[in-house]
């Protein structure tokens, strides 16, 4: 985020016989302003007040100026979430709204049936990534987040996990979007013949596209089993009943199980589940932190989420 330097001229001292007061300077860092999406469409003003203290032999005086209106350039974030109405996508939208980030969701179903207040802050677009009008979807975006993925026969999985994401990456790059964030899948230490070919090969193809088109700003998150309260056709599936206790259990025995992680297939049991909100806040960290890029493992996702929540 760029910083703006504010130039402030305090009013003249009330008593001209006194030496000039020394006022604390306004630094460039202090002039960093963030606004909500609603405020970004109007001129950006900040009200600033200077406070000075003067002391001389036999004289002591405190002085506060009247408020001064200053104008600063303000950069706000706007993200486009592909698959934003899904389980992971909606968590990302919710977290982004909580952080004051403008959000656009593109999914085949459009707006979900949520009655939560945060959903009213999201622009919900119905559409297919294969036929999207990207010039309308991506306008003003500072990052694209893809949660696209799914199961089916091998060709279907290659299409949705690989081709769909590749199209999105290429479109974002063509329209000059600075960042691309991909929700991928954990690198399980299993023989290739045990992995669902279309699903994993599709995800890895998408990863390669992100990292090649965005070598210094692309982000690939590799969670394992993602848990939380998942809504399907109006019903809530409490995946956290399984995921949360398992995550705590694996964390408590981590020092004992770590030597076993090199054994083939051990990840099926030892790879820690990830709370959907941790995935969402890791995405937020990637959006707001320009030094955050590359491939992130399960533990790194949790660390990034903790940083974003501060």
Residue pairs with C-beta under 8 A, 6 or more apart in sequence:
1 32
1 75
1 288
1 290
2 73
2 75
3 28
3 29
3 31
3 32
4 28
4 31
4 32
4 33
4 72
4 73
4 74
5 28
5 31
6 26
6 30
6 31
6 46
6 48
6 70
6 72
8 26
8 48
8 50
8 68
8 70
10 21
10 23
10 50
10 52
10 65
10 68
11 65
11 66
13 20
13 21
13 63
14 63
15 61
18 54
18 56
18 59
18 61
19 54
19 56
21 52
21 53
21 54
21 61
21 63
22 52
22 54
23 50
23 51
23 52
24 50
24 51
24 52
26 48
26 50
31 46
31 70
31 72
33 44
33 46
33 72
33 74
34 74
34 76
34 100
35 44
35 74
35 76
35 100
36 76
36 100
37 76
37 78
37 100
37 101
37 102
37 121
40 74
40 76
40 102
43 71
44 71
44 72
44 73
44 74
45 69
45 70
45 71
46 69
46 70
46 71
46 72
47 67
47 68
47 69
47 70
48 67
48 68
48 69
48 70
49 64
49 65
49 66
49 67
49 68
50 64
50 65
50 68
51 62
51 63
51 64
51 65
52 62
52 63
52 64
52 65
53 61
53 62
53 63
54 60
54 61
54 62
54 63
55 61
76 100
76 101
76 102
77 101
77 102
77 142
77 143
77 287
77 288
78 101
78 102
78 103
78 104
78 140
78 141
78 142
78 143
79 96
79 101
79 102
79 103
79 104
79 141
79 142
79 143
79 144
79 145
79 287
80 104
80 105
80 106
80 137
80 138
80 141
80 143
80 144
80 145
80 177
81 89
81 92
81 93
81 96
81 103
81 104
81 105
81 106
81 145
81 147
82 89
82 106
82 107
82 129
82 144
82 145
82 146
82 147
82 148
82 168
83 89
83 105
83 106
83 107
83 146
83 147
83 148
83 149
84 90
84 92
84 93
84 103
84 104
84 105
84 106
84 107
84 122
84 124
84 147
85 105
85 107
85 109
85 110
85 111
85 112
85 124
86 107
86 147
87 226
87 228
87 230
87 231
87 276
88 147
88 183
88 226
88 276
88 279
88 280
89 105
89 107
89 145
89 147
90 112
90 114
91 228
91 276
91 277
91 279
91 280
92 145
92 147
92 279
92 280
92 283
92 284
93 103
93 105
93 118
93 119
93 122
94 116
94 118
94 280
95 277
95 280
95 281
95 283
95 284
95 308
96 103
96 280
96 283
96 284
96 287
97 103
97 118
97 121
97 122
98 118
99 284
99 288
99 308
101 284
101 287
101 288
102 140
103 121
103 122
103 123
104 122
104 123
104 125
104 137
104 141
105 111
105 122
105 123
105 124
105 125
106 125
106 127
106 129
106 132
106 137
107 124
107 125
107 126
107 127
108 126
108 127
108 128
109 126
110 124
110 125
110 126
111 119
111 122
111 124
111 126
112 119
112 124
112 231
113 231
113 234
114 231
125 137
127 133
127 137
129 148
129 164
129 167
129 168
130 164
130 167
132 171
134 171
134 174
134 175
135 175
138 144
138 171
138 172
138 175
138 177
141 172
141 175
141 177
142 177
142 178
142 179
142 287
143 177
143 178
143 179
143 180
143 181
143 286
143 287
144 168
144 172
144 177
144 179
144 180
144 181
145 181
145 182
145 183
145 283
145 287
146 165
146 168
146 169
146 180
146 181
146 182
146 183
146 206
147 183
148 160
148 161
148 164
148 165
148 168
149 160
149 161
149 165
149 183
149 185
149 199
149 202
149 203
150 156
150 157
150 160
150 161
151 157
151 196
151 199
152 160
152 198
153 198
154 197
154 198
155 198
156 198
157 196
157 197
157 198
157 199
157 202
158 198
158 201
158 202
158 205
159 202
160 202
161 198
161 199
161 202
161 203
161 205
161 206
162 201
162 202
162 203
162 205
162 206
163 202
165 182
165 202
165 205
165 206
165 209
165 210
166 205
166 206
166 209
168 180
169 180
169 182
169 206
169 209
169 210
169 213
169 214
170 209
170 213
172 180
172 213
173 180
173 213
173 214
178 217
179 214
179 217
179 218
179 219
179 286
179 287
180 210
180 213
180 214
180 217
180 218
180 219
181 218
181 219
181 221
181 283
181 286
181 287
182 206
182 207
182 210
182 218
182 219
182 220
182 221
183 221
183 223
183 279
183 283
184 203
184 204
184 206
184 207
184 220
184 221
184 222
185 199
185 200
185 203
185 222
185 223
185 224
186 222
186 223
186 224
186 267
186 271
186 297
186 298
187 222
187 297
188 195
188 224
188 267
188 268
188 271
189 261
189 262
189 263
189 264
189 265
189 266
189 267
190 264
190 265
190 267
190 268
191 264
194 265
207 220
207 295
210 218
210 219
210 220
211 218
211 220
211 294
211 295
214 293
216 293
217 290
217 293
218 293
218 294
219 283
219 286
219 292
219 293
219 294
219 296
220 294
220 295
220 296
221 279
221 282
221 283
221 286
221 296
221 301
222 295
222 296
222 297
222 298
222 301
223 274
223 279
223 298
223 301
224 267
224 271
224 272
224 273
224 274
224 298
225 243
225 271
225 273
225 274
226 239
226 243
226 273
226 274
226 275
226 276
226 279
227 239
227 240
227 242
227 243
227 244
227 247
227 273
227 274
227 275
227 276
228 239
228 240
228 243
228 275
228 276
228 277
229 236
229 237
229 238
229 239
229 240
230 236
230 237
230 239
231 237
240 275
242 273
243 273
243 274
243 275
244 273
244 275
246 272
246 273
247 272
247 273
247 274
247 275
250 257
250 270
250 272
250 273
251 272
257 270
260 266
260 270
261 267
261 270
271 298
272 298
272 299
274 298
274 301
274 302
277 305
278 301
278 302
278 305
279 301
279 305
280 305
281 304
281 305
281 306
281 308
281 309
282 296
282 301
282 302
282 304
282 305
282 308
284 308
285 292
285 304
285 305
285 307
285 308
286 292
286 293
286 304
288 308
289 307
292 304
296 304
